[in-house]
Amino acid sequence: MNSPDRRLLLVHAHPDDETIGNGATMAMYAAQGVGVTLVTSNRGEMGEVLVPGLAHLAFEHDNGLGAHRETELADAMQALGVTDHRFLGGPGHFHDSGMVWAEDGSATAGTDVPEGAFWHADLLGAADLLVAIIREVRPQVLVTYDQFGGYGHPDHVQAHRVATYATSLAAVRSYRPDLGAAWDIAKVYWSAMSKSQMADGLRKLRADGDTTTFEGWDPDNMPWGADDDELDAVIVADDFVDAKMAAMAAHATQIALDGPFFALSNNLGTQVWGKEFYRLAKGVSGPVNAEGLEEDLFAGL
């Protein structure tokens, strides 16, 4: 089977992370015939269950959430039109590490990290699993998290480390030829939340009388995200917001239909969910718009 001319690889931590951060991007490129491959680090067994009727699936009860989230991910990928989605090492190879909230409002590793957790994975061993995928898929572009994992979750941080290490190793001709021929990924992006965009949206919600969505967040002092001068690319995919929202709905145990994500989407529509921002971590920027942002992750290739 011939490989598409353009190929995009995304490395994420848990099912639903890909949709929240990059769902519109994935749907847009899939519709254009780009080869889109998603690698998810683990099944998210430690996630909170937001559906009362499925509370028994939680880790502290029946521990069936991981298998259930596999089906949610498959349904979400169908909504986005993505046919190549994989778990690193296979489903269940790595376990969700869990997290706790730190005093500064960020996430961090807890004291009781489960056996086989991704956070405790051998970095080289995990990277080798991804090296094999990189050399098979041969993507020109890779998307993952920044060094903080967006907000500090240990599995996000580890996904960043694994993706960064694997990108370097995959390009070395003499490294592990048994994992395939060397491949150098031309451009690496870190997915980013625009502080200014989210702040503008939050101000509008507050002006409309909504004081509960992202309660405690101050639009003038957003806890996470990237400043405008840190952003390098934006994907404007307004035509794919419906696909993104359908994929978010598929992740029903993690994203409540009446929760903050859908409150933002209902009030702000494509202003928030049709634009997805990125920081260029490797490679040379292509042409940019009037705001100095690339509008195609493959720009310049």
C-alpha positions as YAML, in Angstrom:
chain: A
units: angstrom
residues:
- id: 1
  name: MET
  ca: [0.00, 0.00, 0.00]
- id: 2
  name: ASN
  ca: [1.38, 3.41, -0.95]
- id: 3
  name: SER
  ca: [2.08, 5.82, 1.87]
- id: 4
  name: PRO
  ca: [0.46, 9.29, 1.79]
- id: 5
  name: ASP
  ca: [2.82, 12.07, 0.73]
- id: 6
  name: ARG
  ca: [2.24, 13.94, 4.01]
- id: 7
  name: ARG
  ca: [2.31, 12.10, 7.33]
- id: 8
  name: LEU
  ca: [1.55, 13.38, 10.82]
- id: 9
  name: LEU
  ca: [2.34, 11.52, 14.06]
- id: 10
  name: LEU
  ca: [0.84, 12.57, 17.39]
- id: 11
  name: VAL
  ca: [2.11, 11.24, 20.73]
- id: 12
  name: HIS
  ca: [-0.35, 11.62, 23.61]
- id: 13
  name: ALA
  ca: [-0.77, 10.33, 27.15]
- id: 14
  name: HIS
  ca: [-4.38, 9.13, 27.56]
- id: 15
  name: PRO
  ca: [-7.52, 8.71, 25.46]
- id: 16
  name: ASP
  ca: [-9.24, 12.15, 25.16]
- id: 17
  name: ASP
  ca: [-6.01, 14.21, 25.33]
- id: 18
  name: GLU
  ca: [-5.69, 14.05, 21.56]
- id: 19
  name: THR
  ca: [-9.21, 15.33, 20.94]
- id: 20
  name: ILE
  ca: [-9.09, 18.22, 23.39]
- id: 21
  name: GLY
  ca: [-5.77, 19.52, 22.12]
- id: 22
  name: ASN
  ca: [-5.60, 18.51, 18.48]
- id: 23
  name: GLY
  ca: [-8.99, 17.15, 17.41]
- id: 24
  name: ALA
  ca: [-9.72, 19.79, 14.78]
- id: 25
  name: THR
  ca: [-6.18, 19.51, 13.40]
- id: 26
  name: MET
  ca: [-6.47, 15.73, 13.13]
- id: 27
  name: ALA
  ca: [-9.87, 15.87, 11.45]
- id: 28
  name: MET
  ca: [-8.75, 18.53, 8.97]
- id: 29
  name: TYR
  ca: [-5.62, 16.69, 7.89]
- id: 30
  name: ALA
  ca: [-7.38, 13.33, 7.74]
- id: 31
  name: ALA
  ca: [-9.98, 14.87, 5.42]
- id: 32
  name: GLN
  ca: [-7.15, 16.16, 3.22]
- id: 33
  name: GLY
  ca: [-5.76, 12.64, 2.83]
- id: 34
  name: VAL
  ca: [-2.79, 13.19, 5.14]
- id: 35
  name: GLY
  ca: [-1.61, 10.08, 6.93]
- id: 36
  name: VAL
  ca: [-2.54, 10.73, 10.57]
- id: 37
  name: THR
  ca: [-1.19, 8.33, 13.21]
- id: 38
  name: LEU
  ca: [-2.03, 8.63, 16.89]
- id: 39
  name: VAL
  ca: [0.09, 6.93, 19.55]
- id: 40
  name: THR
  ca: [-1.48, 6.89, 23.03]
- id: 41
  name: SER
  ca: [0.84, 6.08, 25.92]
- id: 42
  name: ASN
  ca: [-1.66, 4.25, 28.13]
- id: 43
  name: ARG
  ca: [-5.38, 3.56, 28.53]
- id: 44
  name: GLY
  ca: [-6.06, 6.10, 31.28]
- id: 45
  name: GLU
  ca: [-7.10, 3.59, 33.92]
- id: 46
  name: MET
  ca: [-6.83, 6.17, 36.72]
- id: 47
  name: GLY
  ca: [-9.14, 8.72, 35.14]
- id: 48
  name: GLU
  ca: [-12.20, 10.09, 36.89]
- id: 49
  name: VAL
  ca: [-15.51, 8.55, 35.77]
- id: 50
  name: LEU
  ca: [-18.04, 11.31, 35.10]
- id: 51
  name: VAL
  ca: [-20.94, 9.00, 34.15]
- id: 52
  name: PRO
  ca: [-22.72, 7.83, 37.35]
- id: 53
  name: GLY
  ca: [-23.89, 4.62, 35.73]
- id: 54
  name: LEU
  ca: [-20.30, 3.68, 34.92]
- id: 55
  name: ALA
  ca: [-18.78, 4.57, 38.29]
- id: 56
  name: HIS
  ca: [-18.08, 0.89, 38.92]
- id: 57
  name: LEU
  ca: [-15.39, 1.00, 36.20]
- id: 58
  name: ALA
  ca: [-13.15, 3.24, 38.29]
- id: 59
  name: PHE
  ca: [-9.71, 2.01, 39.30]
- id: 60
  name: GLU
  ca: [-10.69, 1.82, 42.96]
- id: 61
  name: HIS
  ca: [-13.73, -0.34, 42.13]
- id: 62
  name: ASP
  ca: [-13.84, -2.84, 39.24]
- id: 63
  name: ASN
  ca: [-10.82, -1.33, 37.44]
- id: 64
  name: GLY
  ca: [-12.51, -1.68, 34.06]
- id: 65
  name: LEU
  ca: [-12.01, 1.89, 32.91]
- id: 66
  name: GLY
  ca: [-9.00, 1.17, 30.71]
- id: 67
  name: ALA
  ca: [-10.86, -1.29, 28.50]
- id: 68
  name: HIS
  ca: [-13.84, 1.05, 28.31]
- id: 69
  name: ARG
  ca: [-11.66, 3.99, 27.29]
- id: 70
  name: GLU
  ca: [-10.26, 1.89, 24.45]
- id: 71
  name: THR
  ca: [-13.75, 1.85, 22.94]
- id: 72
  name: GLU
  ca: [-14.20, 5.57, 23.60]
- id: 73
  name: LEU
  ca: [-10.95, 6.28, 21.78]
- id: 74
  name: ALA
  ca: [-11.99, 4.15, 18.82]
- id: 75
  name: ASP
  ca: [-15.31, 6.00, 18.59]
- id: 76
  name: ALA
  ca: [-13.55, 9.36, 18.85]
- id: 77
  name: MET
  ca: [-11.12, 8.45, 16.08]
- id: 78
  name: GLN
  ca: [-14.00, 7.39, 13.87]
- id: 79
  name: ALA
  ca: [-15.56, 10.82, 14.42]
- id: 80
  name: LEU
  ca: [-12.29, 12.50, 13.43]
- id: 81
  name: GLY
  ca: [-11.71, 10.23, 10.43]
- id: 82
  name: VAL
  ca: [-8.45, 8.84, 11.83]
- id: 83
  name: THR
  ca: [-7.90, 5.17, 11.06]
- id: 84
  name: ASP
  ca: [-4.39, 4.60, 12.48]
- id: 85
  name: HIS
  ca: [-4.40, 4.80, 16.27]
- id: 86
  name: ARG
  ca: [-2.21, 2.69, 18.54]
- id: 87
  name: PHE
  ca: [-1.21, 2.25, 22.17]
- id: 88
  name: LEU
  ca: [2.51, 2.41, 22.85]
- id: 89
  name: GLY
  ca: [3.61, -1.19, 23.21]
- id: 90
  name: GLY
  ca: [-0.01, -2.33, 22.77]
- id: 91
  name: PRO
  ca: [-3.11, -1.81, 24.98]
- id: 92
  name: GLY
  ca: [-2.22, -2.12, 28.64]
- id: 93
  name: HIS
  ca: [1.55, -2.27, 28.11]
- id: 94
  name: PHE
  ca: [1.91, 0.85, 30.24]
- id: 95
  name: HIS
  ca: [-0.45, 1.78, 33.06]
- id: 96
  name: ASP
  ca: [-1.88, 5.19, 33.82]
- id: 97
  name: SER
  ca: [0.29, 6.85, 36.49]
- id: 98
  name: GLY
  ca: [-2.43, 8.88, 38.16]
- id: 99
  name: MET
  ca: [-1.83, 12.39, 39.52]
- id: 100
  name: VAL
  ca: [-2.51, 14.77, 42.36]
- id: 101
  name: TRP
  ca: [-2.97, 18.53, 42.37]
- id: 102
  name: ALA
  ca: [-0.05, 20.58, 43.67]
- id: 103
  name: GLU
  ca: [-0.43, 23.74, 45.73]
- id: 104
  name: ASP
  ca: [0.30, 25.94, 42.72]
- id: 105
  name: GLY
  ca: [-2.65, 24.46, 40.81]
- id: 106
  name: SER
  ca: [-0.58, 22.22, 38.53]
- id: 107
  name: ALA
  ca: [-0.70, 18.43, 38.38]
- id: 108
  name: THR
  ca: [2.08, 16.23, 39.69]
- id: 109
  name: ALA
  ca: [2.84, 12.60, 40.49]
- id: 110
  name: GLY
  ca: [1.24, 11.17, 43.61]
- id: 111
  name: THR
  ca: [2.87, 9.02, 46.27]
- id: 112
  name: ASP
  ca: [1.06, 5.82, 45.24]
- id: 113
  name: VAL
  ca: [1.99, 5.32, 41.59]
- id: 114
  name: PRO
  ca: [0.56, 2.01, 40.26]
- id: 115
  name: GLU
  ca: [2.74, -0.89, 39.21]
- id: 116
  name: GLY
  ca: [3.77, -0.66, 35.57]
- id: 117
  name: ALA
  ca: [2.97, 3.05, 35.43]
- id: 118
  name: PHE
  ca: [4.14, 5.00, 32.40]
- id: 119
  name: TRP
  ca: [5.79, 7.53, 34.72]
- id: 120
  name: HIS
  ca: [8.17, 4.80, 35.94]
- id: 121
  name: ALA
  ca: [8.83, 3.34, 32.49]
- id: 122
  name: ASP
  ca: [12.42, 2.88, 31.38]
- id: 123
  name: LEU
  ca: [12.96, 5.86, 29.08]
- id: 124
  name: LEU
  ca: [15.08, 4.02, 26.52]
- id: 125
  name: GLY
  ca: [12.75, 1.04, 26.44]
- id: 126
  name: ALA
  ca: [9.69, 3.23, 25.90]
- id: 127
  name: ALA
  ca: [11.52, 5.32, 23.31]
- id: 128
  name: ASP
  ca: [12.49, 2.22, 21.35]
- id: 129
  name: LEU
  ca: [8.83, 1.28, 21.02]
- id: 130
  name: LEU
  ca: [8.20, 4.68, 19.49]
- id: 131
  name: VAL
  ca: [11.34, 4.56, 17.33]
- id: 132
  name: ALA
  ca: [9.89, 1.51, 15.60]
- id: 133
  name: ILE
  ca: [6.66, 3.39, 14.88]
- id: 134
  name: ILE
  ca: [8.50, 6.48, 13.64]
- id: 135
  name: ARG
  ca: [10.56, 4.40, 11.25]
- id: 136
  name: GLU
  ca: [7.48, 2.57, 10.03]
- id: 137
  name: VAL
  ca: [5.26, 5.62, 9.55]
- id: 138
  name: ARG
  ca: [8.02, 8.06, 8.52]
- id: 139
  name: PRO
  ca: [6.20, 11.23, 9.54]
- id: 140
  name: GLN
  ca: [7.42, 14.64, 8.43]
- id: 141
  name: VAL
  ca: [5.68, 16.21, 11.44]
- id: 142
  name: LEU
  ca: [5.33, 15.07, 15.06]
- id: 143
  name: VAL
  ca: [3.08, 16.68, 17.67]
- id: 144
  name: THR
  ca: [3.41, 16.12, 21.41]
- id: 145
  name: TYR
  ca: [3.45, 18.09, 24.68]
- id: 146
  name: ASP
  ca: [5.98, 20.57, 26.02]
- id: 147
  name: GLN
  ca: [8.40, 19.67, 28.82]
- id: 148
  name: PHE
  ca: [5.72, 20.49, 31.42]
- id: 149
  name: GLY
  ca: [3.16, 18.27, 29.72]
- id: 150
  name: GLY
  ca: [0.85, 21.25, 29.39]
- id: 151
  name: TYR
  ca: [-0.14, 21.30, 33.04]
- id: 152
  name: GLY
  ca: [2.22, 18.95, 34.85]
- id: 153
  name: HIS
  ca: [0.53, 15.54, 34.60]
- id: 154
  name: PRO
  ca: [3.33, 12.96, 34.94]
- id: 155
  name: ASP
  ca: [2.12, 10.94, 31.95]
- id: 156
  name: HIS
  ca: [2.09, 14.06, 29.77]
- id: 157
  name: VAL
  ca: [5.61, 14.91, 30.91]
- id: 158
  name: GLN
  ca: [6.74, 11.35, 30.20]
- id: 159
  name: ALA
  ca: [5.11, 11.40, 26.76]
- id: 160
  name: HIS
  ca: [7.12, 14.52, 25.97]
- id: 161
  name: ARG
  ca: [10.33, 12.85, 27.12]
- id: 162
  name: VAL
  ca: [9.70, 9.64, 25.21]
- id: 163
  name: ALA
  ca: [8.73, 11.48, 22.02]
- id: 164
  name: THR
  ca: [11.75, 13.78, 22.22]
- id: 165
  name: TYR
  ca: [14.19, 10.94, 22.85]
- id: 166
  name: ALA
  ca: [12.65, 8.70, 20.19]
- id: 167
  name: THR
  ca: [12.79, 11.49, 17.61]
- id: 168
  name: SER
  ca: [16.54, 11.79, 18.13]
- id: 169
  name: LEU
  ca: [17.22, 8.05, 18.19]
- id: 170
  name: ALA
  ca: [15.09, 7.34, 15.11]
- id: 171
  name: ALA
  ca: [17.30, 9.62, 13.01]
- id: 172
  name: VAL
  ca: [20.57, 7.85, 13.85]
- id: 173
  name: ARG
  ca: [21.53, 5.49, 11.01]
- id: 174
  name: SER
  ca: [23.54, 3.16, 13.23]
- id: 175
  name: TYR
  ca: [21.04, 2.98, 16.09]
- id: 176
  name: ARG
  ca: [19.00, -0.23, 16.31]
- id: 177
  name: PRO
  ca: [18.70, -1.01, 12.58]
- id: 178
  name: ASP
  ca: [16.47, -3.89, 13.63]
- id: 179
  name: LEU
  ca: [13.80, -1.25, 14.36]
- id: 180
  name: GLY
  ca: [13.79, -0.08, 10.74]
- id: 181
  name: ALA
  ca: [15.67, 2.32, 8.51]
- id: 182
  name: ALA
  ca: [16.61, 5.65, 10.10]
- id: 183
  name: TRP
  ca: [14.10, 8.49, 9.73]
- id: 184
  name: ASP
  ca: [14.62, 12.14, 10.66]
- id: 185
  name: ILE
  ca: [11.39, 13.96, 11.49]
- id: 186
  name: ALA
  ca: [11.60, 17.37, 9.87]
- id: 187
  name: LYS
  ca: [9.34, 19.31, 12.24]
- id: 188
  name: VAL
  ca: [8.29, 18.75, 15.86]
- id: 189
  name: TYR
  ca: [5.56, 20.82, 17.47]
- id: 190
  name: TRP
  ca: [4.43, 21.17, 21.05]
- id: 191
  name: SER
  ca: [0.68, 21.51, 21.37]
- id: 192
  name: ALA
  ca: [-0.19, 24.76, 23.14]
- id: 193
  name: MET
  ca: [-3.12, 26.48, 24.77]
- id: 194
  name: SER
  ca: [-3.25, 30.17, 23.90]
- id: 195
  name: LYS
  ca: [-3.55, 32.09, 27.16]
- id: 196
  name: SER
  ca: [-4.98, 35.15, 25.43]
- id: 197
  name: GLN
  ca: [-7.63, 33.18, 23.52]
- id: 198
  name: MET
  ca: [-8.75, 31.26, 26.59]
- id: 199
  name: ALA
  ca: [-8.74, 34.45, 28.66]
- id: 200
  name: ASP
  ca: [-10.91, 36.24, 26.10]
- id: 201
  name: GLY
  ca: [-13.33, 33.33, 26.11]
- id: 202
  name: LEU
  ca: [-13.43, 33.23, 29.88]
- id: 203
  name: ARG
  ca: [-14.15, 36.97, 30.05]
- id: 204
  name: LYS
  ca: [-17.08, 36.52, 27.70]
- id: 205
  name: LEU
  ca: [-18.46, 33.69, 29.80]
- id: 206
  name: ARG
  ca: [-18.16, 35.81, 32.92]
- id: 207
  name: ALA
  ca: [-19.85, 38.74, 31.16]
- id: 208
  name: ASP
  ca: [-22.69, 36.39, 30.20]
- id: 209
  name: GLY
  ca: [-23.16, 35.52, 33.87]
- id: 210
  name: ASP
  ca: [-21.33, 32.16, 33.93]
- id: 211
  name: THR
  ca: [-19.26, 32.07, 37.13]
- id: 212
  name: THR
  ca: [-18.85, 28.29, 37.44]
- id: 213
  name: THR
  ca: [-17.05, 27.24, 34.23]
- id: 214
  name: PHE
  ca: [-13.36, 26.94, 35.17]
- id: 215
  name: GLU
  ca: [-14.24, 28.35, 38.56]
- id: 216
  name: GLY
  ca: [-11.30, 30.03, 40.23]
- id: 217
  name: TRP
  ca: [-9.52, 30.84, 36.97]
- id: 218
  name: ASP
  ca: [-8.54, 34.50, 36.58]
- id: 219
  name: PRO
  ca: [-8.60, 35.74, 32.97]
- id: 220
  name: ASP
  ca: [-5.80, 38.15, 33.83]
- id: 221
  name: ASN
  ca: [-3.64, 35.42, 35.34]
- id: 222
  name: MET
  ca: [-4.29, 32.17, 33.48]
- id: 223
  name: PRO
  ca: [-2.69, 29.20, 35.28]
- id: 224
  name: TRP
  ca: [-1.43, 27.41, 32.17]
- id: 225
  name: GLY
  ca: [-0.82, 28.04, 28.52]
- id: 226
  name: ALA
  ca: [1.47, 29.90, 26.18]
- id: 227
  name: ASP
  ca: [1.86, 33.64, 25.72]
- id: 228
  name: ASP
  ca: [1.27, 34.98, 22.23]
- id: 229
  name: ASP
  ca: [4.98, 35.50, 21.57]
- id: 230
  name: GLU
  ca: [5.63, 31.80, 22.27]
- id: 231
  name: LEU
  ca: [3.21, 30.55, 19.61]
- id: 232
  name: ASP
  ca: [4.50, 29.56, 16.17]
- id: 233
  name: ALA
  ca: [1.54, 27.99, 14.38]
- id: 234
  name: VAL
  ca: [-2.24, 27.95, 14.41]
- id: 235
  name: ILE
  ca: [-4.54, 25.52, 12.67]
- id: 236
  name: VAL
  ca: [-7.83, 27.22, 11.82]
- id: 237
  name: ALA
  ca: [-10.26, 24.36, 11.22]
- id: 238
  name: ASP
  ca: [-13.72, 25.84, 11.75]
- id: 239
  name: ASP
  ca: [-15.24, 23.33, 9.35]
- id: 240
  name: PHE
  ca: [-14.15, 20.50, 11.65]
- id: 241
  name: VAL
  ca: [-15.48, 21.77, 14.98]
- id: 242
  name: ASP
  ca: [-18.50, 19.44, 14.74]
- id: 243
  name: ALA
  ca: [-16.18, 16.46, 14.26]
- id: 244
  name: LYS
  ca: [-14.11, 17.57, 17.25]
- id: 245
  name: MET
  ca: [-17.19, 17.97, 19.44]
- id: 246
  name: ALA
  ca: [-18.47, 14.54, 18.38]
- id: 247
  name: ALA
  ca: [-15.10, 13.07, 19.33]
- id: 248
  name: MET
  ca: [-15.21, 14.85, 22.69]
- id: 249
  name: ALA
  ca: [-18.69, 13.44, 23.28]
- id: 250
  name: ALA
  ca: [-17.32, 9.97, 22.55]
- id: 251
  name: HIS
  ca: [-14.99, 10.36, 25.54]
- id: 252
  name: ALA
  ca: [-18.05, 10.38, 27.77]
- id: 253
  name: THR
  ca: [-16.42, 9.06, 30.94]
- id: 254
  name: GLN
  ca: [-13.94, 11.95, 30.88]
- id: 255
  name: ILE
  ca: [-15.77, 14.93, 29.39]
- id: 256
  name: ALA
  ca: [-19.18, 15.83, 30.78]
- id: 257
  name: LEU
  ca: [-21.71, 17.06, 28.25]
- id: 258
  name: ASP
  ca: [-22.70, 19.82, 30.68]
- id: 259
  name: GLY
  ca: [-19.15, 20.44, 31.86]
- id: 260
  name: PRO
  ca: [-16.72, 23.28, 31.18]
- id: 261
  name: PHE
  ca: [-15.48, 22.12, 27.77]
- id: 262
  name: PHE
  ca: [-18.97, 21.98, 26.34]
- id: 263
  name: ALA
  ca: [-19.95, 25.19, 28.14]
- id: 264
  name: LEU
  ca: [-17.13, 26.93, 26.34]
- id: 265
  name: SER
  ca: [-18.05, 25.37, 23.02]
- id: 266
  name: ASN
  ca: [-21.71, 26.30, 23.36]
- id: 267
  name: ASN
  ca: [-20.92, 29.90, 24.28]
- id: 268
  name: LEU
  ca: [-17.90, 30.53, 22.08]
- id: 269
  name: GLY
  ca: [-18.13, 27.98, 19.29]
- id: 270
  name: THR
  ca: [-15.30, 28.01, 16.77]
- id: 271
  name: GLN
  ca: [-13.56, 30.88, 18.58]
- id: 272
  name: VAL
  ca: [-12.06, 28.31, 20.93]
- id: 273
  name: TRP
  ca: [-12.41, 24.84, 19.44]
- id: 274
  name: GLY
  ca: [-11.78, 25.66, 15.78]
- id: 275
  name: LYS
  ca: [-8.32, 27.08, 16.48]
- id: 276
  name: GLU
  ca: [-5.48, 24.95, 17.80]
- id: 277
  name: PHE
  ca: [-2.08, 26.43, 18.57]
- id: 278
  name: TYR
  ca: [1.45, 25.02, 18.44]
- id: 279
  name: ARG
  ca: [5.03, 25.86, 19.36]
- id: 280
  name: LEU
  ca: [7.76, 24.81, 16.92]
- id: 281
  name: ALA
  ca: [10.30, 22.68, 18.81]
- id: 282
  name: LYS
  ca: [12.32, 21.36, 15.88]
- id: 283
  name: GLY
  ca: [12.66, 22.40, 12.26]
- id: 284
  name: VAL
  ca: [12.41, 25.61, 10.28]
- id: 285
  name: SER
  ca: [9.26, 27.69, 10.11]
- id: 286
  name: GLY
  ca: [7.47, 27.97, 6.81]
- id: 287
  name: PRO
  ca: [5.48, 30.98, 5.56]
- id: 288
  name: VAL
  ca: [3.49, 32.80, 8.25]
- id: 289
  name: ASN
  ca: [0.34, 34.92, 8.37]
- id: 290
  name: ALA
  ca: [0.00, 38.55, 9.44]
- id: 291
  name: GLU
  ca: [0.19, 37.47, 13.10]
- id: 292
  name: GLY
  ca: [3.48, 35.68, 12.47]
- id: 293
  name: LEU
  ca: [1.98, 32.19, 12.70]
- id: 294
  name: GLU
  ca: [2.21, 29.27, 10.33]
- id: 295
  name: GLU
  ca: [-1.22, 27.99, 9.25]
- id: 296
  name: ASP
  ca: [-0.01, 24.58, 8.08]
- id: 297
  name: LEU
  ca: [2.16, 22.25, 10.13]
- id: 298
  name: PHE
  ca: [3.73, 21.04, 6.89]
- id: 299
  name: ALA
  ca: [4.60, 24.59, 5.78]
- id: 300
  name: GLY
  ca: [8.02, 24.86, 4.19]
- id: 301
  name: LEU
  ca: [8.47, 21.12, 3.64]
...
